[in-house]
Amino acid sequence: MCVLSCSWDKLNRVKDHWDWEHGRTSRFYCCQDKAQKKQAKKSTRTGVRNQDNGGMDRHDCKSRLSISISQDEEKKDRQVVTVWLEHAMHHVSYYDVQMPKAAHNLVRENLWAVPSALSAKIQEDFPQVSVAQFYHTWVTFSEKMWK
């Protein structure tokens, strides 16, 4: 079952939508599905350094979630919802690496603190936050004051 290995509510991608005579269908796929990975596009702007990183682990999970909503043919005042879920393999769940909002708030509230001390405090409270994440957040918030 996909729910154990992939968070469909947060980490899915909309593949497409289409309308038909009496309804609409939306199709999603697992964010870690190897077959659905889009190729990175190089920037055409001058002076831009392209970031070439490996990205998240991908798996051959053959995922698909289709949700269709249509009008009930017998009872016109009702709708029918059909859900089709396929996920061929269990795989390591995607780990969300975004900095938590509480850590953002701590940085925002302590912009005048010494960055190295604040970084230590952030990592003590939020061990999953890297120094680079902290520094990027601190620079983003503090540049508003000096620009």
C-alpha positions as YAML, in Angstrom:
chain: A
units: angstrom
residues:
- id: 1
  name: MET
  ca: [0.00, 0.00, 0.00]
- id: 2
  name: CYS
  ca: [1.42, 3.34, -0.98]
- id: 3
  name: VAL
  ca: [0.31, 5.15, 2.16]
- id: 4
  name: LEU
  ca: [3.09, 3.40, 4.04]
- id: 5
  name: SER
  ca: [5.82, 4.45, 1.67]
- id: 6
  name: CYS
  ca: [4.76, 7.75, 0.14]
- id: 7
  name: SER
  ca: [2.87, 10.73, 1.48]
- id: 8
  name: TRP
  ca: [0.34, 11.30, -1.29]
- id: 9
  name: ASP
  ca: [-1.19, 14.27, 0.49]
- id: 10
  name: LYS
  ca: [2.01, 16.35, 0.46]
- id: 11
  name: LEU
  ca: [4.44, 14.79, -1.96]
- id: 12
  name: ASN
  ca: [2.56, 14.00, -5.09]
- id: 13
  name: ARG
  ca: [2.72, 15.72, -8.41]
- id: 14
  name: VAL
  ca: [-0.22, 16.52, -10.63]
- id: 15
  name: LYS
  ca: [0.42, 14.87, -13.93]
- id: 16
  name: ASP
  ca: [-2.65, 16.11, -15.74]
- id: 17
  name: HIS
  ca: [-6.35, 16.94, -15.58]
- id: 18
  name: TRP
  ca: [-8.95, 16.44, -18.20]
- id: 19
  name: ASP
  ca: [-12.63, 17.19, -18.50]
- id: 20
  name: TRP
  ca: [-15.05, 14.85, -20.16]
- id: 21
  name: GLU
  ca: [-18.75, 15.02, -20.91]
- id: 22
  name: HIS
  ca: [-20.04, 14.45, -17.36]
- id: 23
  name: GLY
  ca: [-17.03, 15.00, -15.13]
- id: 24
  name: ARG
  ca: [-13.35, 15.59, -14.55]
- id: 25
  name: THR
  ca: [-10.33, 13.37, -13.87]
- id: 26
  name: SER
  ca: [-7.06, 14.30, -12.20]
- id: 27
  name: ARG
  ca: [-4.01, 12.06, -12.27]
- id: 28
  name: PHE
  ca: [-1.10, 12.17, -9.81]
- id: 29
  name: TYR
  ca: [2.06, 10.14, -9.32]
- id: 30
  name: CYS
  ca: [4.55, 9.48, -6.55]
- id: 31
  name: CYS
  ca: [7.20, 12.18, -6.27]
- id: 32
  name: GLN
  ca: [9.87, 9.47, -6.15]
- id: 33
  name: ASP
  ca: [8.73, 7.58, -9.26]
- id: 34
  name: LYS
  ca: [11.75, 7.19, -11.54]
- id: 35
  name: ALA
  ca: [9.62, 7.01, -14.69]
- id: 36
  name: GLN
  ca: [8.00, 10.40, -13.97]
- id: 37
  name: LYS
  ca: [11.19, 12.40, -13.29]
- id: 38
  name: LYS
  ca: [11.50, 15.46, -15.47]
- id: 39
  name: GLN
  ca: [14.90, 16.30, -16.92]
- id: 40
  name: ALA
  ca: [16.51, 19.39, -15.44]
- id: 41
  name: LYS
  ca: [16.69, 22.37, -17.78]
- id: 42
  name: LYS
  ca: [19.85, 24.41, -18.02]
- id: 43
  name: SER
  ca: [19.39, 28.15, -17.68]
- id: 44
  name: THR
  ca: [19.89, 30.19, -20.83]
- id: 45
  name: ARG
  ca: [20.69, 33.39, -18.92]
- id: 46
  name: THR
  ca: [24.29, 34.54, -18.94]
- id: 47
  name: GLY
  ca: [26.26, 34.39, -15.73]
- id: 48
  name: VAL
  ca: [24.03, 31.77, -14.11]
- id: 49
  name: ARG
  ca: [25.73, 28.81, -12.44]
- id: 50
  name: ASN
  ca: [23.55, 25.73, -12.89]
- id: 51
  name: GLN
  ca: [23.14, 23.55, -9.82]
- id: 52
  name: ASP
  ca: [23.78, 19.93, -10.68]
- id: 53
  name: ASN
  ca: [22.86, 17.82, -7.69]
- id: 54
  name: GLY
  ca: [21.60, 14.27, -7.55]
- id: 55
  name: GLY
  ca: [18.23, 15.08, -6.05]
- id: 56
  name: MET
  ca: [16.15, 12.60, -4.12]
- id: 57
  name: ASP
  ca: [16.32, 8.85, -4.51]
- id: 58
  name: ARG
  ca: [14.05, 7.57, -7.27]
- id: 59
  name: HIS
  ca: [12.37, 4.17, -7.45]
- id: 60
  name: ASP
  ca: [10.65, 2.10, -10.11]
- id: 61
  name: CYS
  ca: [7.38, 2.20, -8.17]
- id: 62
  name: LYS
  ca: [5.02, 2.50, -11.17]
- id: 63
  name: SER
  ca: [2.73, 4.84, -9.28]
- id: 64
  name: ARG
  ca: [-0.59, 6.32, -10.27]
- id: 65
  name: LEU
  ca: [-3.43, 7.94, -8.40]
- id: 66
  name: SER
  ca: [-6.46, 8.84, -10.50]
- id: 67
  name: ILE
  ca: [-9.45, 10.64, -9.06]
- id: 68
  name: SER
  ca: [-12.57, 11.04, -11.18]
- id: 69
  name: ILE
  ca: [-15.70, 12.95, -10.32]
- id: 70
  name: SER
  ca: [-18.77, 12.53, -12.49]
- id: 71
  name: GLN
  ca: [-22.50, 13.02, -12.40]
- id: 72
  name: ASP
  ca: [-24.51, 9.95, -11.41]
- id: 73
  name: GLU
  ca: [-26.39, 8.86, -14.53]
- id: 74
  name: GLU
  ca: [-29.38, 7.52, -12.58]
- id: 75
  name: LYS
  ca: [-29.67, 10.22, -9.93]
- id: 76
  name: LYS
  ca: [-28.72, 13.49, -11.57]
- id: 77
  name: ASP
  ca: [-28.49, 15.35, -8.23]
- id: 78
  name: ARG
  ca: [-25.58, 13.12, -7.05]
- id: 79
  name: GLN
  ca: [-21.97, 12.77, -8.03]
- id: 80
  name: VAL
  ca: [-19.79, 9.68, -8.19]
- id: 81
  name: VAL
  ca: [-16.16, 9.78, -7.06]
- id: 82
  name: THR
  ca: [-13.82, 7.04, -8.29]
- id: 83
  name: VAL
  ca: [-10.32, 6.60, -6.86]
- id: 84
  name: TRP
  ca: [-7.73, 4.37, -8.50]
- id: 85
  name: LEU
  ca: [-4.40, 3.88, -6.69]
- id: 86
  name: GLU
  ca: [-1.44, 1.86, -7.93]
- id: 87
  name: HIS
  ca: [1.97, 1.66, -6.31]
- id: 88
  name: ALA
  ca: [4.05, -1.37, -7.23]
- id: 89
  name: MET
  ca: [6.70, -1.30, -4.52]
- id: 90
  name: HIS
  ca: [7.46, -0.12, -1.03]
- id: 91
  name: HIS
  ca: [10.38, 2.28, -0.84]
- id: 92
  name: VAL
  ca: [12.01, 4.60, 1.60]
- id: 93
  name: SER
  ca: [9.71, 7.50, 2.30]
- id: 94
  name: TYR
  ca: [10.68, 10.92, 1.07]
- id: 95
  name: TYR
  ca: [12.10, 12.99, 3.89]
- id: 96
  name: ASP
  ca: [11.00, 16.60, 3.78]
- id: 97
  name: VAL
  ca: [14.15, 18.72, 4.15]
- id: 98
  name: GLN
  ca: [12.46, 22.10, 4.40]
- id: 99
  name: MET
  ca: [13.30, 24.16, 7.44]
- id: 100
  name: PRO
  ca: [10.42, 24.01, 9.97]
- id: 101
  name: LYS
  ca: [8.33, 27.17, 10.45]
- id: 102
  name: ALA
  ca: [9.26, 27.26, 14.14]
- id: 103
  name: ALA
  ca: [12.95, 27.46, 13.16]
- id: 104
  name: HIS
  ca: [12.15, 30.25, 10.69]
- id: 105
  name: ASN
  ca: [10.37, 32.14, 13.44]
- id: 106
  name: LEU
  ca: [13.30, 31.68, 15.83]
- id: 107
  name: VAL
  ca: [15.67, 33.15, 13.24]
- id: 108
  name: ARG
  ca: [13.32, 36.05, 12.51]
- id: 109
  name: GLU
  ca: [12.93, 36.87, 16.22]
- id: 110
  name: ASN
  ca: [16.70, 36.76, 16.87]
- id: 111
  name: LEU
  ca: [18.17, 38.54, 13.84]
- id: 112
  name: TRP
  ca: [20.42, 40.68, 16.04]
- id: 113
  name: ALA
  ca: [21.97, 37.66, 17.74]
- id: 114
  name: VAL
  ca: [25.45, 36.43, 16.80]
- id: 115
  name: PRO
  ca: [24.84, 34.09, 13.83]
- id: 116
  name: SER
  ca: [27.13, 31.31, 15.10]
- id: 117
  name: ALA
  ca: [25.38, 31.28, 18.50]
- id: 118
  name: LEU
  ca: [21.96, 31.35, 16.86]
- id: 119
  name: SER
  ca: [22.99, 28.53, 14.54]
- id: 120
  name: ALA
  ca: [23.98, 26.40, 17.54]
- id: 121
  name: LYS
  ca: [20.63, 27.12, 19.21]
- id: 122
  name: ILE
  ca: [18.72, 26.24, 16.01]
- id: 123
  name: GLN
  ca: [20.61, 22.96, 15.62]
- id: 124
  name: GLU
  ca: [20.05, 22.12, 19.27]
- id: 125
  name: ASP
  ca: [16.28, 22.61, 18.89]
- id: 126
  name: PHE
  ca: [16.04, 21.34, 15.29]
- id: 127
  name: PRO
  ca: [18.83, 18.78, 14.62]
- id: 128
  name: GLN
  ca: [17.60, 18.17, 11.06]
- id: 129
  name: VAL
  ca: [18.37, 21.78, 10.04]
- id: 130
  name: SER
  ca: [21.79, 22.17, 8.43]
- id: 131
  name: VAL
  ca: [24.12, 25.12, 9.01]
- id: 132
  name: ALA
  ca: [23.69, 26.04, 5.33]
- id: 133
  name: GLN
  ca: [19.88, 26.15, 5.71]
- id: 134
  name: PHE
  ca: [20.19, 28.32, 8.79]
- id: 135
  name: TYR
  ca: [22.68, 30.68, 7.16]
- id: 136
  name: HIS
  ca: [20.57, 31.07, 4.01]
- id: 137
  name: THR
  ca: [17.50, 31.86, 6.12]
- id: 138
  name: TRP
  ca: [19.41, 34.31, 8.31]
- id: 139
  name: VAL
  ca: [20.84, 36.14, 5.28]
- id: 140
  name: THR
  ca: [17.41, 36.31, 3.61]
- id: 141
  name: PHE
  ca: [15.78, 37.81, 6.69]
- id: 142
  name: SER
  ca: [18.62, 40.15, 7.64]
- id: 143
  name: GLU
  ca: [19.21, 41.57, 4.15]
- id: 144
  name: LYS
  ca: [15.83, 43.28, 4.37]
- id: 145
  name: MET
  ca: [17.25, 45.40, 7.18]
- id: 146
  name: TRP
  ca: [20.42, 46.51, 5.39]
- id: 147
  name: LYS
  ca: [19.16, 46.84, 1.83]
...
